[in-house]
Amino acid sequence: MATDNRTAIRDTLRKAFHFDWRGAVVATPALLLLLIVGVLSEAHVQASIAAGAAFATGFGATKRVRHKRLDAMLLTGAGMTAASILGTMAGQDPFIELIVTMLMGGLCGALIRWDTALWWVWLQIIIAFLLAAHYPGNLMDGVSRATLVALGTGIQMAMVRLMKLGVDAPERVATPKDNVRTIDLWLHALRAAICIGVALLASRGAHIIHEYWSPMTAMIVLKPGLRDTAFRGIERIGGTILGILIATIIIMAIESPILKVVAAALLASAAFGLQQARYAVLATAITATVVLMIALAGGEVFGVDWDRLSATVIGGGVALAGAAIAPKRQIRARDDNL
């Protein structure tokens, strides 16, 4: 009996921390290169924008759209570049930003019921839009930001392609399709649009500085079923807390910018390799990486940690409330499929 228990615990831990080293190896070099260039050139903000785009695109190395390896990365890069221009300009008017955010969120909700690989691509595009909207400007400002995003995604795709010449293709992240009726797809799209809009308005009402974290969390957490949304929300909040703690300890313990770059690259590498692990584990690695990258860009970290956590709680709560209004029939059907 004791042996069986140890085996069960070992299997559970193996699944929770499932790590594909190939995903980490192919996607990390581009991020490391961009962060080092940022430190050496002191172009911290520009490098952080490019590195952030490379970080998001790097997860596409394990995904396929239309059964092609680089399509997920290519679509993500092109979409994030366009969204950067749109977001920069839309951010000048809070009402326009809200409307565009809700429209994009609705499409995100439709895609998760249809094709999760495309859902992931569109999610990165929404995040790029929300980030750009947080730094509003004119067309030229948008083009400048888009150029850095295109640079980061381009370097990431080139490095992934180069690394794959010497490394086997990373393990593919499963992206099953969900067979649903058209009416159910549109209903979830409507729910997603409302949730992302409410999350954005709630973060504004709470005077959260980085308000985009709330709608971003809502889109990541929201699933067609209540149980799935609740589990993902809890794991994201837990991962966010732990990731903030890890990054804060590193920032306080390390003064050298180069060593901080190395730490950020190692955490990013962990995130790339942990895509098949429990979401709480993945969220921890992603959060710690993002916080470290903010610090490297010269952004304020202490105090912003609480800002990020508050936004995560708001976004998760809105997503949970949105999932709770789903018809029970749809929830059971989704859970049975899972």
N, C-alpha and C positions, 0 to 999 in steps of 0.2 A: 504493500500500500504506500509506504514512504517513497519507494522508487517511482511509483506511478505519479505521486504528487510532485516529485522533483522534475520528472519528465514534462508534466503539464505546465509547471512554472517556467521551465526552460523554453518550451514551445511558445508560451505566451510572451515571454520577453523577446524571443527571436522575432516574432511577428511585430511586436510593438516597436522594436528598434531595427527593423529590416533595412539593411544598408546595401546599396548597389554602388560599389566603388567606381564603376565605369562612368556612371552619371556624374559623379563628383569630379573625376579626372578630366573629362572632356569640357566641362562647363566652367571650371574655376579659373584657368589661366587668363582668360579675357578680363575677368573682374579684377584679378590681382594686378594685371598690367595697367589697367585704367586707374586704379587707386594709387599705385606707385607713381605714375606720371603726374597725378594730381598733387601728391605730396612734394615731389621734386620740383615741379613747375610752379607750385603755390597757386595753381588754378583750381582751388578746392571746390568751388561751387560747380564750375563747368564739368570737372571730372566726376563729381558726385551724380550729376544728371546722367552723364554717359554711362557711368558704372551702374546706376540704378536700372537703366534700360537694359544693360547687359545681364544684370541679375535676373530680371523678370524674364527675359528672352531665354536665358540658360535653361530654365525648367522645360522649355519646349524641346530640348534635345531628347527627351524620353517620350515624347508624344508624337502622334502621327495624325495628319488630316488627309483624308482620301488615300490612306495607306502609303503615304510618302513621308520620308523621314524629315526633310527640312521644311515642309509646308507649314507646320505649326510655327516654327521660328520666323519664317518669311512673312506669314500673315500677321503675326504678332508685331514684328518690327514695323511693317508698313502701316498697320493700324495705329500703333502707338505714336508714330511720327505724325500722322494726320490728326490724331486726337490731341496732340500737344499744341498744334496751331489752333484748333477749334476751342480747346479748353482755355488757352491764354486769352483769347478774344471774348469768349462767353463769360469768363470770370469778371469782366468789367460790369456786368449787370446781374445781380443776384437772382432776379426772376428768370432771365434767360438761362442762366446756369442750372437752376432748379428744373426747368422744363426739359432741357437737353439731357440732364442727368436721369430724369424719370423715363424718358424715351429710351435711353440706352439701357437702363435697368430693366425695362420691360422686355427688350430683346434678349437680354441676358437670361431672364426667367424663362423665355420660350426655348432658348437653346439648351438649357439644362434638362428639359423634358424631351429633347430631340437628339442631341449629339453632344456629349460631355467634352469631347476634344475641342469642338468649336466654342462651347461654353467657356472653356479655359482661355482660349484665345481672346474672346470678347471681354472676359473679365480683366485681362491685362490692359486692354484698350480703355475700358472704363477707368481703371486706376490711373492710367496716364492722363486721361481727361481731367479727373479730379485733382491730380497733383498740379497740372498746368493751370487750372482754374484758380488754385490757391495763390498763384502768382500772376495776376491779370496784367494785360498789356495790349499793345496794338499788334498789327499784323507782323511787323518786323520783329517784335519781341517773340511772337509765336514761332516765326521762322527760325530765329536764333535757337530757341529751345528745341524745336523739331530737328534742327541740324545736329545738335548734341545727342539727341535720342537716336537718330539714324546712325550716327557714328558709333554709339555704344552697341546697338543691335547688329550693325554690320561687322564690327570687330568680333563680337560674340559668335556670329554665324561662321565667319572665316576661321576662327580658332577651333570651333567645334568640328568643322569639316577637316581641318588639319589634324587635330588630335585623333579623329576617328580613323585616320590612315594607319596609326600605330596601336590603336586600342579598339577592341571589339565594340560594336554598338551597345550602348547601355540598355539595361532591361526596360522594356516598354511598359509604361504605366497603363493599366487597363482603363479603357474609355468606352464602356458599354452604352448602347443606345437604349432609350426608354420608349417602348411602344405605347403610345397614349392616343386618346381621341383628340381631334382638333380642338374641341371645346375645352378640354382639360388643359391643353397647352396654352390657350389664350387666357384662361382663368389664372393660371400660375404666372403668366406674363403680366397680367394686370396687378396681381398681388405683389410681384417683384417691383413694379414701377411705383406702387404706393409705398412700399417699405423703404426703398432707397430715397424717395422724396421725404418721407417722414423722418428718416434718420438724419438727413441733411438739415432739415428744419430744426430738429431737436438739438443737434450739436450747435447750431447757430444760437438757439434760445438759451443753451447752457453756457454760451460764450467760450466754447472750446476753441483754442487758437488754431489747432490743426483739425478743422472740422471735417476734412475729407476722410479721416479715419473711420467715422461713424457709418457713412453710406458704403464705404469699401467693406467694412466688416459685415454689414447687412447683406451685401451681395455674396460674400464668401460663405457666410453661415446659412443663409436661407436655402432650404431644400423643400421639395414638394411635400414631404411628410413631417409631422410634428416631432416624432421621436428622433429622426435624423437631424433636424434643426437643433433640437435641444442638446443632443450629444455633441454636435459640432460646435455649438455655442459655448458649452462648458469647457470643451477641450481648447478652444481658441483663447478663452479668457485665462485659463490656467497656463497655457503656453506663453501668452503675452506677459503674464506676471513673471514667470520664470526667466523668460528671455530678457526682460528688462533688468532683472537682478543680475544675470550673468554679464550683460553688457556693462552695467554700472560698476560691477566689481573690476572688470577689465580696464575700464576708463580710469578708475581711481588708482589701480595698481600699476598701470603702465603709462609712462610719460612720453616715450619715444613714438613719434608718428608712424615710423616704419614698422615698429612692433605692433602698433594698433592695426596697421594695414594687414600684417600677417595674421593677426587674430581675426579680423573681419573676413579674410579669405578662407581661413580654416572653418569658420562658422558657416560661411556661404557654401563651402564644399560639403559640409555636413548636411545642409539643407538640400543641396542638389542630390545627394545620395540617399536621403531619407524620404523620398517622395512616396514610397510604398509603406512607410512606417505609420504608426498611430498619428493622427492629426495633431495631437497635443505635442508630440515630440517634434514634428515638422514645424509647427507654429513657434515653438521655442527657438529653434535654429534661425528661422526667418526673422523673428522679432529682434533677436540679439544682433543679427547681421545689420538690419536696418538701423537700429539705434547706434551701432558703431559707425556706420557710414554717415549718419547725421553728425556725429561728433567729428569725424574726419573732415566734413564739409565746413566745419566751423560753427555749426548750429548749437544752440543751447540744448543740453540733454537733461540736466537736473531740473525738475519741475515739469518739463515736457513729458517725462515718463508718466506722471500722474495724468497729464492731458491725454496721452495715448491710451492709457488704461480706461479712463472715463469714457472716451469715445468708443472703445471696444465694447464696454458694457452697454452703452446706449445702442450701438448698432446691433449687438447680439440680442438685446431685449426686444428691439423693434422686429427683428427677424423672427424671434420666437412668437411674438404676438401675431405676426402675419401668418406664420405657419399654423397657429392655433385656430384660425378661422377657416382652414381648409376643411372640406367635407370629409367626414370620417371614412367614407367609402374610398376616397382617393388615397388617404393615408394608409389604410390597410393594404390596398393594392400595391402601393409603392413599397411598403415594408415587406410584403410577401416576395416581391421581385428581388429585393436585396438579400 
